[in-house]
Amino acid sequence: MTASHLDAIDLDSVRDGVETAVRAANEAIRGVLAQATMKVGSKGSAGPVTEADYAADEVLHERLMPLIPGARWLSEESGEEAPLLRGEATWVIDPLDGTREFLRGLPEYGVSVGLYVDDRLVLGAVGFPWDGTVLSGVVAGERRESRRNGQPMAELVNDGRVERVVVSRNDYERRRIQYRIPYEVYPCGSAAVKLVHAAGVDTDVYFSTGPRSVWDVSGGVAVLEGVGGVLMSIAGERIALSPQQIEVPPYVAGAPADCLALLRRVGLLT
């Protein structure tokens, strides 16, 4: 697939397929939770991995790959299926983002799916396994819109008024970042879930002090951008994601004016 093939993709049909796949991944994770026991391993510094991660990954691969013949595959749990070629359609997957929270029994984990074509994010989705919610966003060309369980999501109010900020549990519990932010601050696990919060669910801005991986954020960024939000570096510049670059630098996420307001208040921008 080349850059010229984006116009040949029926994004609405693919989106329906993505939402169906994410629902199935939600169910796979719930199925593992219902078992009497669950296998848990470790990826060293990358943290734990569970039977649920692999179950969701398998379901997503089975359902997503037929949607776009010849697409590439990049997943946190199964790696590259073939060498990634710049511009090729590529699925970027985190089958269970927030595994630590999943193991703690906290409803702060999610399924994340992003689709890149021509090295640009064009579609993404996030699933909440604990209640079955599925959100998706289309961000191709001039088209920007997101929906939650099939219903349109409202565009963010871009007025620079920040009231609530969501941060990682590590930033909150270990780094105590809440004492440096002059707003109400609360912790949450999965980056995908926090991005959805910044897309108009529960909060104004998501502030991440540490780098993340492209599979952590792709689905949530599509939902966020679909309602007028942005992923912004701490230097105040929009971050353009790519499957060619795994690491995503520290960022803020939310309505553009809100992101800039937070960065100024914490002294990162003048």
DRENPA-3360 file (N, C-alpha, C; in nm, 2 decimals, always signed):
BEGIN
1 = MTASHLDA = +0.09/-0.12/+0.00/+0.00/+0.00/+0.00/+0.09/+0.12/+0.00 ~ +0.05/+0.22/-0.08/+0.13/+0.35/-0.09/+0.04/+0.46/-0.04 ~ +0.10/+0.58/-0.04/+0.03/+0.70/+0.01/-0.10/+0.72/-0.07 ~ -0.10/+0.69/-0.20/-0.22/+0.71/-0.29/-0.33/+0.62/-0.25 ~ -0.31/+0.52/-0.17/-0.42/+0.43/-0.14/-0.51/+0.47/-0.03 ~ -0.48/+0.58/+0.04/-0.56/+0.62/+0.15/-0.71/+0.65/+0.10 ~ -0.71/+0.71/-0.02/-0.85/+0.74/-0.08/-0.92/+0.61/-0.11 ~ -0.85/+0.50/-0.12/-0.92/+0.38/-0.16/-0.97/+0.30/-0.04;
9 = IDLDSVRD = -0.94/+0.35/+0.08/-0.98/+0.29/+0.21/-1.12/+0.34/+0.25 ~ -1.21/+0.26/+0.27/-1.34/+0.30/+0.32/-1.33/+0.31/+0.47 ~ -1.29/+0.43/+0.52/-1.27/+0.45/+0.66/-1.39/+0.42/+0.75 ~ -1.51/+0.45/+0.70/-1.62/+0.42/+0.78/-1.64/+0.27/+0.80 ~ -1.62/+0.19/+0.70/-1.63/+0.05/+0.71/-1.52/-0.01/+0.80 ~ -1.39/+0.04/+0.78/-1.28/+0.00/+0.86/-1.31/+0.03/+1.00 ~ -1.36/+0.15/+1.03/-1.39/+0.20/+1.16/-1.49/+0.10/+1.23 ~ -1.59/+0.06/+1.16/-1.69/-0.03/+1.22/-1.62/-0.16/+1.25;
17 = GVETAVRA = -1.53/-0.21/+1.17/-1.45/-0.33/+1.19/-1.36/-0.31/+1.31 ~ -1.30/-0.20/+1.33/-1.21/-0.17/+1.44/-1.29/-0.17/+1.57 ~ -1.40/-0.11/+1.57/-1.49/-0.11/+1.69/-1.53/-0.25/+1.73 ~ -1.56/-0.33/+1.63/-1.60/-0.47/+1.66/-1.48/-0.54/+1.72 ~ -1.37/-0.52/+1.66/-1.25/-0.59/+1.71/-1.21/-0.55/+1.85 ~ -1.23/-0.42/+1.89/-1.20/-0.38/+2.02/-1.30/-0.43/+2.12 ~ -1.43/-0.44/+2.08/-1.53/-0.51/+2.16/-1.49/-0.65/+2.19 ~ -1.44/-0.72/+2.09/-1.40/-0.86/+2.11/-1.28/-0.87/+2.20;
25 = ANEAIRGV = -1.19/-0.77/+2.19/-1.07/-0.77/+2.28/-1.12/-0.74/+2.42 ~ -1.21/-0.65/+2.44/-1.27/-0.63/+2.57/-1.32/-0.76/+2.63 ~ -1.40/-0.83/+2.55/-1.45/-0.96/+2.60/-1.35/-1.06/+2.63 ~ -1.24/-1.07/+2.55/-1.13/-1.16/+2.58/-1.07/-1.13/+2.71 ~ -1.05/-1.01/+2.74/-0.99/-0.97/+2.87/-1.08/-1.00/+2.98 ~ -1.21/-0.98/+2.97/-1.30/-1.02/+3.07/-1.31/-1.17/+3.09 ~ -1.29/-1.24/+2.98/-1.29/-1.39/+2.99/-1.18/-1.44/+3.07 ~ -1.06/-1.38/+3.06/-0.94/-1.42/+3.14/-0.97/-1.38/+3.29;
33 = LAQATMKV = -1.03/-1.27/+3.31/-1.06/-1.23/+3.45/-1.15/-1.32/+3.51 ~ -1.24/-1.39/+3.44/-1.34/-1.48/+3.49/-1.28/-1.61/+3.53 ~ -1.16/-1.64/+3.48/-1.10/-1.77/+3.51/-1.06/-1.78/+3.66 ~ -1.04/-1.90/+3.71/-1.00/-1.92/+3.85/-0.85/-1.87/+3.87 ~ -0.77/-1.89/+3.77/-0.63/-1.85/+3.77/-0.59/-1.77/+3.65 ~ -0.48/-1.70/+3.65/-0.43/-1.62/+3.54/-0.28/-1.62/+3.54 ~ -0.23/-1.65/+3.42/-0.08/-1.65/+3.41/-0.03/-1.51/+3.40 ~ +0.08/-1.48/+3.48/+0.14/-1.35/+3.48/+0.29/-1.37/+3.47;
41 = GSKGSAGP = +0.35/-1.29/+3.37/+0.49/-1.29/+3.35/+0.55/-1.16/+3.37 ~ +0.68/-1.14/+3.34/+0.74/-1.01/+3.35/+0.83/-0.98/+3.23 ~ +0.82/-0.85/+3.19/+0.91/-0.81/+3.08/+1.02/-0.72/+3.13 ~ +1.06/-0.75/+3.25/+1.17/-0.67/+3.32/+1.13/-0.53/+3.35 ~ +1.21/-0.43/+3.30/+1.18/-0.29/+3.33/+1.05/-0.25/+3.26 ~ +1.00/-0.32/+3.16/+0.88/-0.28/+3.09/+0.76/-0.33/+3.17 ~ +0.78/-0.40/+3.28/+0.66/-0.43/+3.37/+0.60/-0.57/+3.34 ~ +0.49/-0.60/+3.40/+0.43/-0.73/+3.39/+0.35/-0.75/+3.26;
49 = VTEADYAA = +0.33/-0.87/+3.22/+0.25/-0.91/+3.11/+0.16/-1.03/+3.15 ~ +0.04/-1.03/+3.11/-0.05/-1.14/+3.15/-0.11/-1.21/+3.04 ~ -0.18/-1.32/+3.07/-0.25/-1.40/+2.98/-0.36/-1.32/+2.91 ~ -0.41/-1.22/+2.97/-0.51/-1.13/+2.91/-0.45/-1.04/+2.80 ~ -0.32/-0.99/+2.82/-0.26/-0.92/+2.72/-0.25/-1.00/+2.59 ~ -0.21/-1.12/+2.60/-0.19/-1.21/+2.48/-0.32/-1.25/+2.42 ~ -0.42/-1.27/+2.50/-0.55/-1.31/+2.45/-0.61/-1.19/+2.37 ~ -0.60/-1.07/+2.42/-0.65/-0.96/+2.35/-0.57/-0.93/+2.22;
57 = DEVLHERL = -0.44/-0.95/+2.23/-0.36/-0.93/+2.11/-0.40/-1.03/+2.00 ~ -0.42/-1.15/+2.03/-0.46/-1.25/+1.93/-0.59/-1.22/+1.87 ~ -0.69/-1.18/+1.95/-0.82/-1.14/+1.89/-0.81/-1.02/+1.80 ~ -0.73/-0.92/+1.84/-0.72/-0.80/+1.75/-0.65/-0.84/+1.62 ~ -0.54/-0.92/+1.63/-0.47/-0.95/+1.51/-0.57/-1.03/+1.41 ~ -0.64/-1.12/+1.47/-0.73/-1.20/+1.38/-0.84/-1.11/+1.32 ~ -0.89/-1.01/+1.38/-1.00/-0.93/+1.33/-0.95/-0.81/+1.25 ~ -0.84/-0.75/+1.29/-0.80/-0.63/+1.22/-0.72/-0.65/+1.09;
65 = MPLIPGAR = -0.64/-0.75/+1.08/-0.56/-0.77/+0.96/-0.64/-0.79/+0.83 ~ -0.76/-0.86/+0.84/-0.83/-0.87/+0.71/-0.90/-0.74/+0.67 ~ -0.91/-0.64/+0.75/-0.98/-0.52/+0.72/-0.90/-0.44/+0.61 ~ -0.77/-0.45/+0.61/-0.69/-0.38/+0.51/-0.58/-0.48/+0.46 ~ -0.60/-0.55/+0.35/-0.50/-0.65/+0.30/-0.37/-0.59/+0.28 ~ -0.26/-0.65/+0.33/-0.13/-0.61/+0.31/-0.08/-0.51/+0.42 ~ -0.17/-0.48/+0.52/-0.13/-0.38/+0.62/-0.02/-0.45/+0.71 ~ +0.06/-0.36/+0.77/+0.17/-0.40/+0.86/+0.11/-0.41/+1.00;
73 = WLSEESGE = +0.19/-0.47/+1.09/+0.14/-0.50/+1.23/+0.25/-0.46/+1.33 ~ +0.22/-0.37/+1.42/+0.32/-0.34/+1.53/+0.24/-0.34/+1.66 ~ +0.27/-0.43/+1.75/+0.20/-0.45/+1.87/+0.31/-0.46/+1.99 ~ +0.27/-0.41/+2.10/+0.36/-0.42/+2.22/+0.38/-0.56/+2.25 ~ +0.29/-0.65/+2.23/+0.30/-0.79/+2.27/+0.34/-0.89/+2.17 ~ +0.33/-0.85/+2.04/+0.37/-0.94/+1.94/+0.47/-0.89/+1.83 ~ +0.51/-0.76/+1.85/+0.61/-0.70/+1.76/+0.57/-0.68/+1.62 ~ +0.67/-0.66/+1.53/+0.64/-0.64/+1.39/+0.62/-0.77/+1.32;
81 = EAPLLRGE = +0.51/-0.77/+1.24/+0.49/-0.89/+1.16/+0.57/-0.89/+1.04 ~ +0.61/-0.78/+0.99/+0.70/-0.76/+0.87/+0.77/-0.63/+0.89 ~ +0.88/-0.61/+0.82/+0.95/-0.48/+0.83/+0.86/-0.37/+0.80 ~ +0.85/-0.26/+0.88/+0.77/-0.15/+0.86/+0.82/-0.06/+0.75 ~ +0.74/-0.03/+0.65/+0.78/+0.05/+0.54/+0.71/+0.19/+0.55 ~ +0.79/+0.29/+0.54/+0.73/+0.43/+0.55/+0.61/+0.45/+0.45 ~ +0.50/+0.49/+0.51/+0.38/+0.51/+0.42/+0.29/+0.40/+0.42 ~ +0.33/+0.27/+0.45/+0.24/+0.16/+0.44/+0.14/+0.17/+0.55;
89 = ATWVIDPL = +0.02/+0.11/+0.52/-0.08/+0.11/+0.63/-0.03/+0.02/+0.74 ~ -0.04/+0.07/+0.86/+0.02/+0.00/+0.98/-0.08/+0.00/+1.09 ~ -0.11/-0.11/+1.15/-0.18/-0.12/+1.28/-0.08/-0.11/+1.39 ~ -0.11/-0.02/+1.48/-0.02/+0.00/+1.60/-0.11/-0.03/+1.72 ~ -0.07/-0.13/+1.80/-0.16/-0.20/+1.90/-0.10/-0.20/+2.04 ~ -0.18/-0.17/+2.14/-0.15/-0.21/+2.28/-0.27/-0.29/+2.32 ~ -0.26/-0.42/+2.33/-0.38/-0.50/+2.36/-0.44/-0.48/+2.50 ~ -0.35/-0.44/+2.59/-0.39/-0.41/+2.73/-0.30/-0.31/+2.79;
97 = DGTREFLR = -0.33/-0.18/+2.77/-0.25/-0.07/+2.83/-0.29/-0.05/+2.97 ~ -0.19/-0.05/+3.06/-0.23/-0.04/+3.20/-0.23/-0.17/+3.27 ~ -0.14/-0.26/+3.24/-0.14/-0.39/+3.30/-0.13/-0.39/+3.45 ~ -0.04/-0.30/+3.50/-0.03/-0.29/+3.65/-0.16/-0.26/+3.72 ~ -0.24/-0.17/+3.66/-0.37/-0.14/+3.72/-0.47/-0.25/+3.70 ~ -0.46/-0.32/+3.59/-0.54/-0.44/+3.57/-0.51/-0.54/+3.68 ~ -0.39/-0.56/+3.71/-0.36/-0.66/+3.82/-0.40/-0.61/+3.96 ~ -0.41/-0.48/+3.97/-0.45/-0.43/+4.10/-0.60/-0.42/+4.11;
105 = GLPEYGVS = -0.67/-0.45/+4.01/-0.82/-0.45/+4.01/-0.87/-0.31/+3.99 ~ -0.79/-0.21/+3.94/-0.84/-0.08/+3.92/-0.89/-0.06/+3.78 ~ -1.01/+0.00/+3.76/-1.06/+0.02/+3.62/-0.99/+0.13/+3.55 ~ -0.86/+0.11/+3.53/-0.78/+0.22/+3.46/-0.69/+0.16/+3.35 ~ -0.74/+0.06/+3.28/-0.67/-0.01/+3.18/-0.76/-0.01/+3.05 ~ -0.69/-0.02/+2.94/-0.77/-0.02/+2.81/-0.70/-0.09/+2.70 ~ -0.78/-0.11/+2.59/-0.74/-0.16/+2.47/-0.71/-0.04/+2.37 ~ -0.60/-0.04/+2.31/-0.57/+0.07/+2.22/-0.53/+0.02/+2.08;
113 = VGLYVDDR = -0.60/+0.08/+1.98/-0.57/+0.05/+1.84/-0.55/+0.18/+1.76 ~ -0.45/+0.19/+1.68/-0.43/+0.30/+1.59/-0.40/+0.25/+1.45 ~ -0.45/+0.32/+1.35/-0.42/+0.29/+1.21/-0.35/+0.41/+1.15 ~ -0.23/+0.38/+1.09/-0.15/+0.48/+1.02/-0.15/+0.45/+0.87 ~ -0.17/+0.55/+0.79/-0.15/+0.54/+0.65/-0.07/+0.66/+0.60 ~ +0.02/+0.64/+0.51/+0.11/+0.75/+0.47/+0.18/+0.81/+0.59 ~ +0.22/+0.73/+0.69/+0.29/+0.77/+0.81/+0.21/+0.87/+0.89 ~ +0.08/+0.87/+0.88/+0.00/+0.96/+0.96/-0.11/+0.87/+1.03;
121 = LVLGAVGF = -0.15/+0.91/+1.15/-0.26/+0.85/+1.22/-0.39/+0.90/+1.15 ~ -0.47/+0.80/+1.11/-0.59/+0.83/+1.04/-0.72/+0.78/+1.12 ~ -0.70/+0.69/+1.21/-0.81/+0.62/+1.28/-0.76/+0.56/+1.40 ~ -0.84/+0.56/+1.51/-0.80/+0.49/+1.63/-0.92/+0.46/+1.72 ~ -0.90/+0.37/+1.81/-1.00/+0.33/+1.91/-0.95/+0.29/+2.04 ~ -1.03/+0.31/+2.14/-0.99/+0.27/+2.28/-1.11/+0.19/+2.34 ~ -1.08/+0.08/+2.40/-1.18/+0.00/+2.47/-1.16/+0.00/+2.62 ~ -1.27/+0.00/+2.70/-1.27/-0.02/+2.84/-1.32/-0.16/+2.87;
129 = PWDGTVLS = -1.24/-0.25/+2.90/-1.29/-0.39/+2.92/-1.39/-0.40/+3.04 ~ -1.37/-0.32/+3.14/-1.45/-0.34/+3.26/-1.60/-0.30/+3.24 ~ -1.63/-0.22/+3.15/-1.77/-0.19/+3.12/-1.81/-0.20/+2.97 ~ -1.72/-0.24/+2.89/-1.75/-0.26/+2.75/-1.75/-0.14/+2.66 ~ -1.72/-0.02/+2.72/-1.72/+0.10/+2.64/-1.62/+0.09/+2.52 ~ -1.65/+0.14/+2.41/-1.56/+0.16/+2.29/-1.57/+0.30/+2.24 ~ -1.46/+0.37/+2.23/-1.45/+0.50/+2.17/-1.37/+0.49/+2.04 ~ -1.40/+0.57/+1.94/-1.32/+0.58/+1.82/-1.31/+0.72/+1.77;
137 = GVVAGERR = -1.20/+0.74/+1.69/-1.19/+0.87/+1.63/-1.13/+0.86/+1.49 ~ -1.18/+0.94/+1.39/-1.13/+0.95/+1.26/-1.06/+1.08/+1.24 ~ -0.94/+1.08/+1.20/-0.86/+1.20/+1.19/-0.78/+1.21/+1.06 ~ -0.85/+1.18/+0.95/-0.79/+1.17/+0.82/-0.82/+1.30/+0.74 ~ -0.72/+1.37/+0.69/-0.74/+1.49/+0.62/-0.81/+1.59/+0.70 ~ -0.91/+1.65/+0.65/-0.99/+1.75/+0.72/-1.10/+1.69/+0.81 ~ -1.11/+1.56/+0.80/-1.22/+1.50/+0.88/-1.17/+1.48/+1.03 ~ -1.25/+1.53/+1.12/-1.22/+1.51/+1.26/-1.35/+1.49/+1.34;
145 = ESRRNGQP = -1.36/+1.37/+1.38/-1.48/+1.34/+1.47/-1.46/+1.21/+1.54 ~ -1.52/+1.21/+1.66/-1.51/+1.09/+1.75/-1.65/+1.05/+1.80 ~ -1.66/+0.92/+1.84/-1.78/+0.88/+1.90/-1.75/+0.78/+2.01 ~ -1.85/+0.77/+2.10/-1.84/+0.68/+2.21/-1.97/+0.59/+2.21 ~ -1.94/+0.46/+2.20/-2.05/+0.36/+2.19/-2.15/+0.40/+2.08 ~ -2.09/+0.45/+1.97/-2.17/+0.49/+1.85/-2.23/+0.63/+1.85 ~ -2.22/+0.70/+1.96/-2.28/+0.83/+1.97/-2.17/+0.94/+1.96 ~ -2.20/+1.04/+1.88/-2.10/+1.15/+1.86/-2.05/+1.21/+1.99;
153 = MAELVNDG = -1.93/+1.24/+2.00/-1.87/+1.31/+2.11/-1.86/+1.46/+2.08 ~ -1.88/+1.54/+2.18/-1.88/+1.69/+2.17/-1.74/+1.74/+2.15 ~ -1.72/+1.85/+2.07/-1.59/+1.91/+2.05/-1.55/+1.98/+2.18 ~ -1.42/+1.97/+2.20/-1.37/+2.03/+2.33/-1.38/+2.19/+2.32 ~ -1.41/+2.25/+2.44/-1.41/+2.39/+2.45/-1.26/+2.44/+2.46 ~ -1.22/+2.51/+2.37/-1.08/+2.55/+2.36/-1.06/+2.70/+2.42 ~ -1.08/+2.71/+2.55/-1.08/+2.85/+2.61/-0.97/+2.87/+2.71 ~ -0.87/+2.78/+2.72/-0.76/+2.80/+2.81/-0.79/+2.79/+2.96;
161 = RVERVVVS = -0.91/+2.75/+2.99/-0.95/+2.74/+3.14/-0.93/+2.59/+3.18 ~ -0.84/+2.58/+3.27/-0.80/+2.44/+3.32/-0.85/+2.43/+3.46 ~ -0.92/+2.32/+3.49/-0.97/+2.29/+3.63/-0.91/+2.16/+3.68 ~ -0.91/+2.06/+3.60/-0.86/+1.93/+3.64/-0.75/+1.88/+3.55 ~ -0.65/+1.81/+3.61/-0.54/+1.75/+3.53/-0.53/+1.61/+3.58 ~ -0.51/+1.52/+3.48/-0.49/+1.38/+3.51/-0.34/+1.35/+3.48 ~ -0.28/+1.27/+3.57/-0.14/+1.23/+3.56/-0.13/+1.08/+3.58 ~ -0.01/+1.03/+3.56/+0.01/+0.89/+3.58/+0.02/+0.86/+3.73;
169 = RNDYERRR = -0.01/+0.73/+3.76/+0.00/+0.69/+3.91/+0.15/+0.71/+3.95 ~ +0.24/+0.68/+3.87/+0.38/+0.69/+3.91/+0.41/+0.84/+3.94 ~ +0.37/+0.93/+3.85/+0.39/+1.07/+3.88/+0.32/+1.12/+4.01 ~ +0.21/+1.06/+4.03/+0.13/+1.10/+4.15/+0.18/+1.04/+4.28 ~ +0.20/+0.91/+4.28/+0.23/+0.84/+4.40/+0.38/+0.84/+4.44 ~ +0.47/+0.85/+4.34/+0.61/+0.85/+4.36/+0.68/+0.99/+4.35 ~ +0.64/+1.06/+4.24/+0.71/+1.19/+4.21/+0.63/+1.30/+4.28 ~ +0.51/+1.28/+4.33/+0.43/+1.38/+4.39/+0.41/+1.50/+4.31;
177 = IQYRIPYE = +0.38/+1.48/+4.18/+0.38/+1.59/+4.09/+0.26/+1.69/+4.12 ~ +0.16/+1.64/+4.19/+0.04/+1.72/+4.22/+0.08/+1.85/+4.30 ~ +0.19/+1.84/+4.37/+0.23/+1.96/+4.44/+0.29/+2.07/+4.36 ~ +0.32/+2.04/+4.23/+0.37/+2.13/+4.14/+0.27/+2.19/+4.04 ~ +0.15/+2.14/+4.05/+0.04/+2.18/+3.95/-0.07/+2.25/+4.03 ~ -0.09/+2.38/+3.99/-0.19/+2.46/+4.06/-0.34/+2.43/+4.02 ~ -0.37/+2.31/+4.00/-0.51/+2.27/+3.97/-0.54/+2.14/+4.04 ~ -0.67/+2.10/+4.04/-0.70/+1.97/+4.09/-0.63/+1.87/+4.01;
185 = VYPCGSAA = -0.57/+1.77/+4.08/-0.49/+1.67/+4.01/-0.54/+1.53/+4.06 ~ -0.55/+1.44/+3.96/-0.58/+1.30/+4.01/-0.51/+1.20/+3.92 ~ -0.48/+1.08/+3.98/-0.40/+0.98/+3.91/-0.49/+0.88/+3.83 ~ -0.43/+0.83/+3.73/-0.49/+0.72/+3.65/-0.38/+0.64/+3.59 ~ -0.42/+0.51/+3.55/-0.32/+0.42/+3.50/-0.29/+0.44/+3.36 ~ -0.36/+0.37/+3.27/-0.34/+0.36/+3.13/-0.33/+0.50/+3.06 ~ -0.23/+0.51/+2.97/-0.22/+0.63/+2.89/-0.34/+0.65/+2.80 ~ -0.38/+0.54/+2.74/-0.50/+0.54/+2.66/-0.62/+0.59/+2.73;
193 = VKLVHAAG = -0.64/+0.55/+2.85/-0.75/+0.59/+2.93/-0.74/+0.74/+2.96 ~ -0.62/+0.78/+3.00/-0.60/+0.93/+3.03/-0.62/+1.02/+2.91 ~ -0.59/+0.97/+2.80/-0.61/+1.05/+2.67/-0.76/+1.06/+2.65 ~ -0.84/+0.96/+2.68/-0.98/+0.96/+2.66/-1.04/+1.06/+2.76 ~ -0.98/+1.06/+2.89/-1.03/+1.16/+2.99/-1.00/+1.30/+2.93 ~ -0.89/+1.33/+2.87/-0.86/+1.46/+2.81/-0.94/+1.49/+2.69 ~ -1.01/+1.39/+2.64/-1.10/+1.41/+2.52/-1.24/+1.45/+2.57 ~ -1.25/+1.49/+2.69/-1.38/+1.54/+2.74/-1.45/+1.45/+2.84;
201 = VDTDVYFS = -1.38/+1.35/+2.88/-1.43/+1.26/+2.98/-1.36/+1.28/+3.11 ~ -1.42/+1.35/+3.21/-1.37/+1.37/+3.34/-1.26/+1.48/+3.37 ~ -1.19/+1.53/+3.27/-1.08/+1.61/+3.30/-1.06/+1.72/+3.19 ~ -0.96/+1.80/+3.20/-0.93/+1.91/+3.10/-0.80/+1.87/+3.03 ~ -0.69/+1.84/+3.10/-0.56/+1.82/+3.04/-0.50/+1.69/+3.11 ~ -0.42/+1.62/+3.02/-0.34/+1.51/+3.07/-0.20/+1.55/+3.06 ~ -0.12/+1.54/+3.17/+0.02/+1.58/+3.17/+0.11/+1.46/+3.20 ~ +0.20/+1.43/+3.10/+0.29/+1.31/+3.11/+0.43/+1.36/+3.12;
209 = TGPRSVWD = +0.50/+1.34/+3.23/+0.64/+1.38/+3.24/+0.74/+1.29/+3.19 ~ +0.70/+1.16/+3.16/+0.79/+1.06/+3.11/+0.76/+1.02/+2.97 ~ +0.85/+0.96/+2.90/+0.82/+0.92/+2.76/+0.72/+0.80/+2.76 ~ +0.65/+0.79/+2.66/+0.56/+0.67/+2.64/+0.60/+0.61/+2.50 ~ +0.53/+0.50/+2.47/+0.55/+0.43/+2.34/+0.43/+0.46/+2.25 ~ +0.46/+0.46/+2.12/+0.36/+0.49/+2.02/+0.23/+0.40/+2.04 ~ +0.25/+0.28/+2.08/+0.13/+0.19/+2.09/+0.05/+0.23/+2.22 ~ +0.11/+0.29/+2.32/+0.04/+0.34/+2.43/-0.07/+0.45/+2.40;
217 = VSGGVAVL = -0.03/+0.53/+2.30/-0.11/+0.65/+2.28/-0.19/+0.66/+2.15 ~ -0.16/+0.58/+2.06/-0.22/+0.59/+1.92/-0.38/+0.60/+1.93 ~ -0.44/+0.50/+1.99/-0.58/+0.50/+1.99/-0.64/+0.62/+2.06 ~ -0.59/+0.65/+2.18/-0.64/+0.77/+2.25/-0.62/+0.90/+2.18 ~ -0.50/+0.91/+2.11/-0.48/+1.04/+2.04/-0.58/+1.06/+1.93 ~ -0.62/+0.95/+1.86/-0.72/+0.96/+1.76/-0.85/+1.01/+1.81 ~ -0.89/+0.95/+1.93/-1.02/+1.00/+1.99/-1.00/+1.14/+2.03 ~ -0.89/+1.18/+2.09/-0.87/+1.32/+2.14/-0.87/+1.42/+2.02;
225 = EGVGGVLM = -0.79/+1.39/+1.91/-0.79/+1.48/+1.80/-0.92/+1.49/+1.73 ~ -1.00/+1.38/+1.74/-1.13/+1.38/+1.68/-1.23/+1.48/+1.74 ~ -1.20/+1.52/+1.86/-1.29/+1.63/+1.93/-1.21/+1.76/+1.94 ~ -1.10/+1.78/+1.86/-1.03/+1.90/+1.86/-0.92/+1.92/+1.95 ~ -0.88/+1.81/+2.01/-0.76/+1.81/+2.10/-0.63/+1.79/+2.03 ~ -0.52/+1.79/+2.11/-0.39/+1.78/+2.05/-0.30/+1.71/+2.15 ~ -0.20/+1.64/+2.10/-0.09/+1.59/+2.18/+0.03/+1.69/+2.16 ~ +0.07/+1.76/+2.26/+0.16/+1.87/+2.25/+0.29/+1.84/+2.34;
233 = SIAGERIA = +0.41/+1.87/+2.28/+0.53/+1.86/+2.36/+0.53/+1.96/+2.47 ~ +0.62/+1.94/+2.57/+0.63/+2.04/+2.68/+0.70/+2.17/+2.63 ~ +0.74/+2.17/+2.50/+0.79/+2.29/+2.44/+0.68/+2.37/+2.37 ~ +0.56/+2.31/+2.37/+0.44/+2.38/+2.32/+0.42/+2.35/+2.17 ~ +0.48/+2.24/+2.12/+0.46/+2.21/+1.98/+0.38/+2.08/+1.96 ~ +0.30/+2.07/+1.86/+0.22/+1.95/+1.83/+0.32/+1.83/+1.80 ~ +0.29/+1.72/+1.86/+0.36/+1.60/+1.83/+0.29/+1.52/+1.72 ~ +0.36/+1.49/+1.62/+0.31/+1.40/+1.51/+0.36/+1.26/+1.53;
241 = LSPQQIEV = +0.27/+1.17/+1.56/+0.30/+1.03/+1.58/+0.34/+0.96/+1.46 ~ +0.42/+0.85/+1.47/+0.46/+0.77/+1.36/+0.50/+0.63/+1.41 ~ +0.46/+0.53/+1.33/+0.51/+0.39/+1.37/+0.65/+0.38/+1.35 ~ +0.72/+0.47/+1.28/+0.86/+0.46/+1.26/+0.94/+0.51/+1.39 ~ +0.87/+0.58/+1.48/+0.93/+0.63/+1.60/+0.86/+0.58/+1.72 ~ +0.91/+0.48/+1.79/+0.84/+0.41/+1.90/+0.83/+0.51/+2.02 ~ +0.93/+0.58/+2.06/+0.92/+0.66/+2.18/+0.86/+0.79/+2.16 ~ +0.76/+0.82/+2.24/+0.69/+0.95/+2.24/+0.74/+1.04/+2.36;
249 = PPYVAGAP = +0.79/+1.16/+2.34/+0.85/+1.24/+2.44/+0.74/+1.29/+2.54 ~ +0.78/+1.34/+2.66/+0.69/+1.40/+2.75/+0.59/+1.50/+2.68 ~ +0.47/+1.50/+2.73/+0.37/+1.58/+2.66/+0.25/+1.62/+2.75 ~ +0.17/+1.71/+2.70/+0.04/+1.74/+2.75/-0.06/+1.71/+2.64 ~ -0.18/+1.68/+2.69/-0.29/+1.65/+2.59/-0.42/+1.71/+2.64 ~ -0.49/+1.76/+2.54/-0.62/+1.83/+2.57/-0.65/+1.93/+2.46 ~ -0.74/+2.02/+2.49/-0.76/+2.13/+2.40/-0.63/+2.22/+2.39 ~ -0.60/+2.27/+2.27/-0.47/+2.34/+2.25/-0.45/+2.45/+2.35;
257 = ADCLALLR = -0.55/+2.54/+2.37/-0.54/+2.65/+2.46/-0.52/+2.60/+2.61 ~ -0.59/+2.49/+2.64/-0.57/+2.44/+2.78/-0.43/+2.39/+2.80 ~ -0.38/+2.32/+2.70/-0.24/+2.26/+2.71/-0.14/+2.38/+2.74 ~ -0.15/+2.48/+2.66/-0.06/+2.59/+2.67/-0.08/+2.66/+2.81 ~ -0.20/+2.67/+2.85/-0.22/+2.74/+2.98/-0.16/+2.66/+3.09 ~ -0.17/+2.52/+3.09/-0.10/+2.44/+3.19/+0.05/+2.45/+3.18 ~ +0.11/+2.45/+3.06/+0.25/+2.46/+3.05/+0.30/+2.59/+3.10 ~ +0.23/+2.70/+3.09/+0.27/+2.83/+3.14/+0.26/+2.83/+3.29;
265 = RVGLLT = +0.15/+2.78/+3.35/+0.14/+2.78/+3.49/+0.24/+2.70/+3.57 ~ +0.29/+2.59/+3.50/+0.39/+2.51/+3.57/+0.54/+2.56/+3.53 ~ +0.54/+2.67/+3.45/+0.67/+2.73/+3.43/+0.75/+2.66/+3.31 ~ +0.69/+2.58/+3.23/+0.76/+2.52/+3.12/+0.76/+2.61/+2.99 ~ +0.66/+2.70/+2.99/+0.66/+2.80/+2.88/+0.64/+2.94/+2.94 ~ +0.69/+3.03/+2.87/+0.68/+3.17/+2.91/+0.57/+3.24/+2.83;
% end
